[in-house]
């Protein structure tokens, strides 16, 4: 996702960034969805504390002290975000390197890195 965002940011006319699954179908037509998102002051990124093995169970204690268990979140890999959040994610080196090093094999960074 970080590489997709970086490439999309190269086009300065892109203001919003959306990643959906092939099975996601918007309830409204494209012009309605576009108008809503382009005028929204919010990004839509799922993030929640999941105490199960699919959430906290994927945390690696090696991520501490930069990422502590109480900060660990889970979310869908699908998102919609504004340009500033996309820039912040692409510019991040600190947390991305921690996730690359310790978020494997069962961590699934696409469900934990952005949240």
PyMOL commands that set and color helices and strands:
alter all, ss='L'
color gray80, all
select helices_A, chain A and resi 2-9+30-38+56-58+61-63+69-71+83-91+94-102+109-111
alter helices_A, ss='H'
color red, helices_A
select strands_A, chain A and resi 16-19+44-45+79-82
alter strands_A, ss='S'
color yellow, strands_A
deselect
rebuild
show_as cartoon
